[in-house]
Every structure is written in C-alpha cells, then in structure tokens.
C-alpha cells in the first residue's frame, strides 16, 4: 500500500508538473505573440496617424501592453515558485524510495527500482523544461526590451511632432499678429484728408446702395437709354447749329469769295475737329498743307505736330479759339476757326479732383507707336500716374518708369484718325516716346490733367512740344 501511495504521489506530481509546464509554454507563447503584434501595430500606425491620434492610440496600447506584461510577470513568478518546490519534492521522493528499496524484496523491489528510474526521468525532463523556460525568459526579456525601445521611439516621435505642430502654430500666430499690427499702423498713419476721403467714399457707397434698392434695374436701364438718346439728339442739334453759324459767318465776311473748306465737329473737349471740302470743286486734302493754331487773343500760337486735317482738342485748348491755316496748291491760303472757345467736358474737373485725393490713378492703355515706329500688334499695358512719377507696365515688367522732369512731355495726340480723341503723346525721355490709346476720351483727358497737376506740384510745367 505504501509503494502504491508513493507511486501515485510521483504520478500526480509529474502530471501536475507537466500541466504547469504546458500552461507556461502556452502563456509565454501567447504573451510573446501579443507583444509582437502590439509592437508591429504600433510601428505601423506611427507612420500614418496624426499627433493627437497617435498619442491617444499609443497611450491605450501602452496600458494594454503594461497589463499584459504584469500578467506575464505573475505567471512567471508562479512558475518560479513551482520550480523552487520541484528539487525538494524530488529529493524527498528519492529518499523515501531509497528507504523503501532496502525494506522490500522480490516483485516489490522491482517496482521501487522502476519508480526510482521514473523519478530520474522526471528529473531529467524537468531539467530540460527549466532550460527551455530560461531560454523563453530570455526571449521575453528581449521582447520586453524591444517593446521598451519601440515605446521610447514612439514617445520621441510624438514629442517631435508635437513640437513641430506647436512651432507652426506659434509661427502662424506671430504672422497673424504682425499682419494685425501692420493694418493698425496703416489705419493710424492715414492723413486727415485720406480719412475724410474714405468717409466720403463710404457715404457714396451707402447712397449708391440706397439708390439701387429704391430703383428697379428696368427703370435704371430705361433712364440710361433715355439719357443716351438725349445726348445723341443734343449732339446732332449742336452740329446743325454750328454748321448754320459757320455758313452765316462766311456769307457775312466775304460772300463773293466762296470757301473751299469748312470745319466740322463739336467745339468741346473730347470731340474731334475735321476739315472737309465745302464742295466738289475744292482741292484734294492730300495736296494741301495744314497747321493748327491756339489763339491767345489776336496772337496765334502754332501747335507743333498738328499738321493734319483732323485735330482733337486737349485740356490746354479749353477756353481758347482754335484756327487752322490751309495752304492751297495754287499758293493761296485759307483759314478756318472755331466759332467760340473750346468748351470743357462736363464733370471732368470733379473726376480729376477725386483722383488727386485718391493719390493717383491707373489707366488701361494700348501702345500704338513706340519711338515713332508703328506697333503692329498693339499691346495692352497699365499707365500709372502718381505724385512723383509715371509708369507704364504690365504685371511685374516695367516698360517705362520716369519721374517728372523738364525733359518729359505729355499732350494729346496731334495727328488724325478716329482714335485721336482717345490718344496721348508721351515723351518719357530723349530716347523713348510713346503714342498711347486709352479706353475713352474722358480717361485720356483725365490722365493728361492729372499728370500735369502732379508735375506742377513738383515745379515742372508738363505740356507738349513748345507748349
């Protein structure tokens, strides 16, 4: 009975040892697999997560990893306690079997001897399992070190990303503050006149919005069409009145000598005066010589360059009578003059004053001639006029940029053509000249008046040749 009890104790001990060893292997394998998976997942997600997501995910995974490490440590401690009990059990069991071997004989002795052999085999198996456990513990330590390194690398990456994000946020905040300070400085540096102009512009915008709200678009369009029709009728009536007055003057002055030519066109700024034959017996215009004059009382001032049948008055002609001398092919001379002084354009002075208060203006222009050479493909440019200089540019490329000086000249185009009333002649310096065409007669005359006003403020009289 005692032998069977010892054998049963040895079997139970071996079975318990086997069960614990198998459970330890499975626990280590599961822990190692979990740690490896967590490490690979962590390294894979570090590359594609934002700083905030990476931090939150890392903290949650780190807590799970710490829990797994604690569970692994508890299992390892339990296994170490079991390993500490094994030598004592084997030693006690071997002593009992040795004592029993000396007391029994025959078949029982063989059973005890077989039990001793089994104990030795179990001890050898336990030794092998302990060696494997030591190796697994070493691998666990390596995995723990790898996980620790991955944790530290992830922390450093998160900290670096957080610092870069904070630096970018700080830079953006500094830029916003600098822009705000610049705007505040610009607002404080506005002069009293500029502030008044800004208030007037705001008031005008408010009034324009009020008018727009009060009037329907159809009514505004009807008013515009009506105004355009009235302007056309007024122009036609004015031309008829001027033609009648000229005929009366010719008949009164010398009714026996018929005139070969007559002057047509509105006698105002923004129009064109044209010399046309009076009848079919008049000489051809190409065989005659023309010279336009600006009258100062009884004294005639020749307008240099105005030697064609057409002439477009410019701002210097306002308030003065214009006369054209025509040298005929037979050597005789005929003179024609406007019935009265050239009238100014309605609202032009107020428009120029608004541009002066604004500090300058920019006009859309096309280059028609450069240094006297015709430009085949007219290029669109911007003509900027400010208090100190004039500039012709397109984008970042400056075609011409010159401060006001005694060598600069600016006047209306003194040639013919349909665009004469919209053209101006600009002598930038002695080596560069332009003939520019603006969008309208109003823009052309406003540009001339604005540049002359700014040049006069610089003690420079800006005009045309010999003006």
Beta strands, then each sheet from edge to edge (+ up, - down):
strand 1: 261-264
strand 2: 273-277
strand 3: 289-296
strand 4: 299-302
strand 5: 310-311
strand 6: 322-327
strand 7: 333-337
strand 8: 361-370
strand 9: 373-374
strand 10: 380-385
strand 11: 389-394
strand 12: 397-403
strand 13: 409-412
strand 14: 423-429
strand 15: 432-438
sheet 1: 1+ 2- 5+
sheet 2: 4+ 3- 6+ 7-
sheet 3: 9+ 8- 10+ 11- 12+
sheet 4: 9+ 8- 15+ 14- 13+
end
